[in-house]
Structures are given as structure tokens and as C-alpha cells.
Amino acid sequence: MGNIRVRMESNNLFFDFYFEGVRCREQTLLPDTATNRKKLKAMLERIEAEIVLGGFDYAKTFPGSKNIPKITNKLAEAEAAAAPLRILRPGQEEIPTLAAFVEVWWMENEVRWREATRIYHRGFLNKHILPAFGMQRVDAITRADILQYRSRLARERGRKENSTLSPKTVNSIVTVLKAILDEAADRHGFTSSCARIDRLKVQRKDIEPFSVDEIRRILDAVRPDYVDYLIVRFYTGMRSGEVHGLKWRFIDWERRQILVRETYSHGRTEYTKTDGSQRAIEMTSLVYEALRRQQKAGLPGAEYVFTNTVGGALDNKNFVTRVWNEALKKAEVPLRRPYQARHTFATLMLAAGENPEWIARQLGHTTTEMLFKVYSRYVPNLTRRDGAAFEKMLAATQGYGVLDKELEKNGGPE
């Protein structure tokens, strides 16, 4: 018989029951009240009834649970025990189920992944792949099985209301499945069923960079303590994790460079997205002065350049919901992701006539291929070689609010 219990540190309720001999604890965000206990008790009674009748779907009831691999393995073991004994020839190896092979595959590969990659892969496994194929032997999963599975995925509900999983997400899930089956095929001597499965076509999305006028309105509307933060974002092209993971020891004041060496994601600092992302960004005068102001205004002794109230790195979700979205609404600028600030930097530099190779290096691209692919319609000429043209364009812009004031105070761009 299961129970509804409460976590002492959070005062939130959680389920505590057994399924297939495994003790399952599933957390909720509901505080310990009589009403919530009644709701969860009714749900637990339904779960236990489904377990007795043999119709309980663990992954459907608790999607993304860390218990899914253990449950899947238990079910596979039970199925194998009930199957007729199969006599192996000398030297013949038993082919594992997908759930069993995933544990080996995960243990061998997780060391090379960034934390964000591990989180995405584990989510795909627990929520999608293991519930669908966990109990099947890896050599028994056919191409038809995968194509049918992909078709079901494309109809599953997405994050937004009345939406389905995007082709990009479906491709990512199938890519993880393919990596597992390809490795299993190589080790156990069978042909991978993923060999001839093409990726779904992903509709190309147009970038939505901000105009100079929109930047001015956003900087006028945002909280004062985030003005310099946004100047750095708009005029360096840094990714969210790179800005949030930026530490003072990576600011080269003498050479006026920002050294991108780390990124901050999911509560931890890690190596950058790629080796090419390791770069030195040349500071414009606007960025240089913004960082000098931040140096004076920031918390004494803080490791990170931009911090929360206790000196830790900024949380991206908190920034977006409490600062970014509010600033855009106040400025009457259409809502876009903060990542569009990176596109803004690239398009403004191109509009100023800077050399595409120099811009690509600033963005952390190893070649100009991505630059021309994404920003081709923003390339007017190839005449410039560095950031000087951009400085002149800013200096010539009238009514630029806080940016003009800083330029005037410092005698214009150098």
C-alpha cells in the first residue's frame, strides 16, 4: 500500500509506492495541505488499481521520471524470465534489450557531454525512447518500427498549447535512438535499422534582429541595473551562457578584449559550446565603458561580471521573465528571445561594412559560412576590416539616449 508523504525541506507532498518490486518516490510541487493530500490520495488509489489490473503506464503517469529506466529494466527482466529458455551456441552472446544497453551506452558516453546535453538526452530517453522501445531487444527494432514511432512523435503535444513536437525536436530524439542502435549493432553484429532513415525537413526561421531605434527604447525602458548588461549583449554578440558565465579574470583591460572561455548553464559553469567558441572579443568604446561602470557598481569581490543579489551567476529563465520581457513590453517592442541580441550585433556590424571574417571571429564561428548563410541579406559590402566603421555609425546616430551620452562624455569613439 502506497502513501502520500511530505518532504521536510520543502513542505511539498510526494508519492511513495512500489511497482514491479521497485520503491518509487515521485515528487510534486503541491504544498502539504488537506486539499492537496486528498487529491494525491485519490490519484494514488487510481494508480494502485491500475497496477492490480495490469494497466499502469509509468512513463505516461510520470513523464521524465528518473525511475523509468529502472521500471523498464524490471519489466524486461520479467518478460525474459517468462520467455522460453533459449540455448546459446558456444561463443554466442545474448542480445540485450534497449533499456539494458542504454545503461552501458550512457555510462560510457556521459563523460564527454556538457551538462545541458546530458539533461536533454536523459529527457529524451525517459520520456520518449525507453517507454517505446525499452523492453525490445536491440536487434529486433526494425526500420518500420522507427518510422512508425517517428510518425507518432510528430503528433505528440509540444510545450505550447495546441502545438505538436517540432521537426527539430523529433529529429533530435531519433538521433539519440540512432546513436544507441548504431553502437549496439556494431557491438553485437547486426545491421542497424536506422541506416536509411532521413531527417525530417526543418522549416528555416528568419532572424529578427533589433533595429537601432528598438535598442534605444529597450535601454531606456530596462531596469537601470541591467542597462550595461544589455549594452554588452547587443554589442558583443555573446550568447546568454557566455555573458552569464563571464568572470572578471577574463576581461583584458589593456587590450580591450573579452576572453570567452566558459559558459554558464543549468546552474553550473562549463566549457564553451565548441572549441571555436573560445575567442577574444574586441570591445567597442560602448562596451568598454559599460564594463567599467559595472566594475564600480557590482558587488565587491564578486567572481562574475553580472551577478544576482548574492553574487552568483544570473539565471537565464529568471532574467527573461522578470527583466527582459518586462523591458520589451514597456518599450513597446515585439517580444523576441534574448538570442536575437546576438543576431543584432551581426547585422549591425554587417550594415556598418565590417569585414565578415572579423565578424565571424567575434561571434565564435570558425568560418564565414554560417555568417553568409544566416545573414546574407544584411551584407552590403566587404570593405571594412575591424570595428572602426561601427563606431563611426554609432557616433553619427542622433537621439541615441544613453549611448549618445556615454559617447559624448568620453569624447566620442576612439
C-alpha positions in Angstrom: 0.0 0.0 0.0 1.5 3.4 -1.0 1.5 6.6 0.9 1.4 10.4 0.4 4.4 11.8 2.3 5.9 15.3 2.8 9.5 16.5 2.2 10.6 18.3 5.3 12.9 20.8 3.5 10.2 22.0 1.0 7.0 21.0 2.7 5.9 19.6 -0.7 4.0 16.3 -1.0 5.3 13.2 -2.9 4.1 9.8 -3.8 5.7 6.7 -2.2 4.7 3.4 -3.6 6.0 0.1 -5.0 5.8 -1.0 -8.7 7.4 -4.2 -10.0 9.3 -4.5 -6.8 10.8 -1.0 -7.1 10.2 1.6 -4.5 9.0 4.7 -6.4 9.1 8.2 -4.9 7.7 10.8 -7.2 7.9 14.5 -6.1 5.2 17.1 -6.6 5.1 20.9 -6.3 2.0 20.8 -4.1 2.4 22.1 -0.5 1.2 19.9 2.4 -2.5 20.9 2.8 -5.6 18.8 3.4 -7.0 19.5 0.0 -3.8 18.6 -1.8 -3.4 15.4 0.3 -7.0 14.4 -0.7 -6.2 15.0 -4.4 -3.0 13.0 -4.4 -4.6 10.2 -2.3 -7.3 9.8 -4.9 -4.6 9.7 -7.7 -2.6 7.1 -5.7 -5.7 4.9 -5.3 -6.2 5.0 -9.1 -2.5 4.2 -9.7 -2.7 1.2 -7.4 -5.9 0.0 -9.0 -4.2 0.2 -12.5 -1.2 -1.8 -11.1 -3.5 -4.6 -9.9 -5.3 -4.7 -13.2 -2.0 -4.6 -15.1 -2.8 -1.4 -17.0 -0.5 1.0 -15.3 1.7 3.1 -17.6 4.5 4.5 -15.5 6.0 6.8 -18.2 2.6 8.3 -19.1 1.8 9.0 -15.4 5.2 10.4 -14.5 6.9 11.6 -17.8 10.5 12.3 -17.4 10.9 10.4 -14.1 14.3 9.1 -13.2 12.6 5.8 -12.2 11.6 5.0 -15.8 14.9 3.1 -16.7 14.6 1.0 -13.5 11.0 0.2 -14.2 11.7 -0.6 -17.8 14.5 -3.0 -16.8 12.3 -4.7 -14.3 9.6 -5.3 -16.9 12.2 -6.5 -19.4 13.6 -9.0 -16.8 10.1 -10.2 -16.1 9.3 -10.7 -19.7 12.6 -12.5 -20.3 12.0 -14.8 -17.3 8.6 -15.8 -18.7 10.0 -16.5 -22.2 11.1 -20.0 -23.2 14.7 -20.8 -22.4 16.9 -20.0 -25.4 20.1 -22.2 -25.7 23.1 -20.2 -27.0 25.8 -21.8 -29.2 29.4 -21.6 -27.9 30.6 -18.0 -28.3 27.1 -16.7 -29.0 26.2 -13.6 -26.9 22.8 -12.8 -25.5 21.4 -9.7 -27.3 20.3 -7.1 -24.6 17.1 -5.1 -24.5 17.4 -1.4 -25.4 16.9 -0.5 -21.8 19.8 -2.7 -20.7 22.1 -1.4 -23.5 21.2 2.2 -22.7 22.7 1.9 -19.2 26.0 0.8 -20.7 25.9 3.4 -23.5 25.1 6.2 -21.1 27.9 5.3 -18.7 30.4 5.2 -21.5 29.4 8.5 -23.1 28.1 10.9 -20.5 31.7 11.9 -19.5 32.1 13.7 -22.9 28.8 15.6 -22.8 28.1 19.1 -21.4 25.5 19.2 -18.6 22.9 20.7 -20.9 23.4 17.8 -23.4 23.1 15.2 -20.6 19.8 16.8 -19.5 18.4 16.8 -23.0 19.5 13.2 -23.7 18.1 11.9 -20.4 14.8 13.7 -21.0 14.5 12.1 -24.5 15.3 8.7 -23.1 13.0 8.7 -20.1 10.0 10.5 -21.8 10.2 9.1 -25.3 12.6 6.3 -26.2 12.6 3.9 -23.3 8.8 3.8 -23.0 8.6 3.0 -26.7 11.5 0.5 -27.1 13.0 -0.2 -23.7 11.6 -3.8 -23.5 12.6 -4.8 -27.1 15.9 -6.4 -27.9 18.1 -4.0 -29.8 18.3 -6.3 -32.9 14.5 -6.7 -33.0 13.8 -3.0 -33.6 13.0 -2.6 -37.3 13.1 0.3 -39.7 9.3 0.2 -39.9 9.1 0.4 -36.1 11.2 3.6 -36.1 9.3 5.2 -38.9 6.0 4.5 -37.2 7.5 5.8 -33.9 8.7 9.0 -35.6 5.2 9.5 -37.0 3.7 9.2 -33.5 6.3 11.6 -32.1 5.3 14.2 -34.7 1.7 14.2 -33.4 2.7 14.4 -29.7 1.8 17.5 -27.8 4.5 20.2 -27.7 5.3 22.7 -24.9 2.9 25.4 -26.2 -0.8 24.9 -26.1 -2.3 23.4 -29.3 1.1 22.6 -30.6 3.0 19.4 -31.5 6.6 18.4 -31.2 8.6 20.3 -33.8 10.5 18.5 -36.6 13.8 19.7 -34.9 12.8 18.0 -31.6 11.7 14.8 -33.4 15.0 14.7 -35.3 16.9 15.2 -32.0 15.0 12.3 -30.4 15.6 10.0 -33.4 19.2 11.0 -33.5 19.7 9.8 -29.9 17.9 6.5 -30.7 20.1 6.1 -33.9 23.3 6.6 -31.9 22.2 3.9 -29.4 21.2 1.4 -32.1 24.3 2.1 -34.3 26.6 1.4 -31.3 24.6 -1.8 -30.4 24.7 -3.0 -34.0 28.5 -2.5 -34.0 29.0 -4.5 -30.8 26.5 -7.3 -31.3 26.9 -7.9 -35.0 23.6 -6.9 -36.6 22.6 -4.3 -39.2 21.3 -1.0 -37.6 17.7 -0.3 -38.6 18.5 3.4 -38.6 20.8 3.3 -41.6 18.3 4.6 -44.2 16.2 7.0 -42.1 16.4 10.6 -43.3 15.9 13.6 -41.1 12.6 15.5 -41.2 12.8 18.8 -43.0 13.1 21.7 -40.6 11.5 24.9 -41.7 14.0 27.7 -41.8 13.2 30.6 -39.4 14.1 34.2 -40.3 16.1 36.0 -37.7 14.5 39.0 -36.0 17.3 41.4 -35.1 16.5 44.6 -33.3 16.8 48.0 -35.0 18.9 50.8 -33.6 15.7 52.6 -32.6 14.4 49.5 -30.8 17.7 49.1 -28.9 17.5 52.7 -27.7 13.9 52.1 -26.5 14.8 48.9 -24.7 17.8 50.5 -23.0 15.6 53.4 -21.9 12.9 51.0 -20.6 15.0 48.3 -18.8 15.8 48.5 -15.1 18.9 50.7 -14.5 21.0 47.9 -13.1 20.6 46.0 -16.4 21.5 48.8 -18.9 25.2 47.9 -19.0 24.4 44.2 -19.2 22.2 44.8 -22.3 24.8 47.0 -23.9 27.3 44.2 -23.6 24.8 41.7 -25.1 23.8 44.0 -28.0 27.3 45.0 -28.9 29.4 41.8 -28.5 27.1 39.1 -29.9 27.8 36.9 -26.8 25.4 34.0 -26.1 23.3 34.0 -22.9 25.5 31.4 -21.2 28.7 33.2 -22.3 27.5 36.5 -20.7 26.2 34.9 -17.6 29.4 32.8 -17.2 31.7 35.8 -17.8 34.2 36.4 -15.0 36.3 39.4 -14.2 39.5 37.4 -14.7 38.5 37.1 -18.4 38.4 40.8 -19.0 41.7 42.1 -20.6 41.5 45.8 -19.9 44.9 46.6 -21.5 44.0 45.0 -24.9 40.3 45.9 -24.5 39.2 42.3 -25.1 36.6 40.0 -23.6 38.0 36.5 -23.4 35.2 33.9 -23.9 36.4 30.8 -22.0 33.4 29.4 -20.2 29.6 29.3 -20.4 27.0 29.1 -17.6 24.1 26.7 -18.0 21.7 24.8 -15.7 23.4 26.1 -12.6 27.0 25.3 -13.4 29.9 26.8 -15.3 31.2 24.7 -18.2 33.5 24.7 -21.2 32.1 26.7 -24.2 29.7 25.3 -26.7 32.5 24.4 -29.1 36.3 24.9 -29.4 35.5 27.6 -31.9 33.5 29.5 -29.3 36.8 30.1 -27.4 37.6 33.6 -28.6 38.7 37.2 -27.8 36.0 39.8 -28.5 37.2 43.3 -29.3 35.5 45.8 -27.1 33.9 48.9 -28.7 34.1 52.0 -26.6 30.5 51.5 -25.5 31.2 48.0 -24.2 34.4 49.1 -22.5 32.7 51.9 -20.6 29.7 49.7 -19.8 32.1 47.1 -18.2 34.0 49.9 -16.3 30.7 51.1 -14.8 29.7 47.5 -13.9 33.1 47.1 -12.2 32.3 50.0 -10.0 28.6 49.2 -9.4 28.9 45.4 -8.9 29.2 43.5 -5.7 32.7 43.8 -4.2 34.7 40.6 -4.6 32.2 39.0 -7.0 33.7 36.5 -9.3 31.1 37.0 -12.1 30.8 40.3 -14.1 27.0 40.2 -13.9 25.5 38.8 -10.8 22.4 38.2 -8.8 21.8 39.8 -5.4 24.1 37.3 -3.6 26.9 37.4 -6.1 26.1 34.3 -8.1 25.7 34.0 -11.8 22.5 35.2 -13.4 19.7 32.6 -14.1 18.6 32.9 -17.7 15.0 32.0 -17.0 14.7 34.5 -14.2 16.3 37.2 -16.4 13.9 36.5 -19.3 10.7 36.5 -17.3 11.5 39.3 -14.8 13.7 41.7 -16.7 13.8 41.1 -20.5 10.1 40.5 -21.2 9.1 43.4 -19.0 11.6 45.8 -20.7 10.3 44.9 -24.2 6.7 45.4 -23.1 7.5 48.7 -21.6 9.4 49.8 -24.7 6.6 48.6 -26.9 8.9 46.3 -28.8 7.6 43.0 -30.1 8.7 40.1 -27.8 11.7 38.1 -29.1 14.2 35.8 -27.4 17.3 37.4 -26.0 19.3 35.4 -28.5 18.2 38.0 -31.1 20.6 40.4 -29.5 23.4 38.2 -31.0 21.8 38.5 -34.4 21.5 42.2 -33.8 25.3 42.5 -33.3 26.0 40.6 -36.5 23.6 42.6 -38.7 24.7 46.0 -37.3 28.3 45.1 -38.0 27.5 44.0 -41.5 25.4 47.1 -42.1 28.5 49.2 -41.0 30.6 47.4 -43.6 32.8 45.4 -41.3 34.9 42.5 -42.7 32.8 39.3 -42.5 35.8 37.3 -41.4 36.4 39.6 -38.4 32.6 39.5 -37.5 32.7 35.7 -37.7 35.6 35.6 -35.3 33.8 37.9 -32.9 30.8 35.6 -32.9 32.9 32.4 -32.4 32.4 31.0 -35.9 35.5 29.2 -37.4 34.5 30.2 -40.9 32.2 32.8 -42.6 29.9 30.1 -44.0 27.3 30.5 -41.2 27.6 34.2 -41.4 26.6 34.3 -45.1 24.0 31.6 -44.7 22.1 33.3 -41.8 22.8 37.0 -42.6 23.2 37.1 -46.4 20.6 39.8 -46.9 22.3 42.0 -44.4 25.7 42.1 -46.3 26.0 45.4 -48.2 29.8 45.3 -48.9 33.1 43.7 -47.9 35.1 46.9 -47.4 35.9 47.1 -43.7 38.5 45.2 -41.7 37.7 45.8 -38.0 35.2 47.6 -35.6 36.0 51.2 -36.6 33.2 51.6 -39.1 30.7 50.5 -36.4 32.0 53.1 -34.0 31.5 55.8 -36.6 28.0 54.7 -37.4 27.1 54.9 -33.7 28.7 58.3 -33.4 26.6 59.6 -36.3 23.3 58.3 -34.8 21.2 61.1 -33.4 18.9 60.9 -30.4 20.6 57.7 -29.1 19.7 58.2 -25.5 22.1 56.6 -23.0 24.5 55.6 -25.7 25.0 59.1 -27.1 25.5 60.5 -23.6 28.3 58.0 -22.9 30.0 58.8 -26.3 29.8 62.5 -25.6 31.2 62.1 -22.0 34.1 60.1 -23.3 34.9 62.4 -26.2 33.4 60.2 -28.9 34.7 56.9 -30.3 38.4 56.3 -30.3 
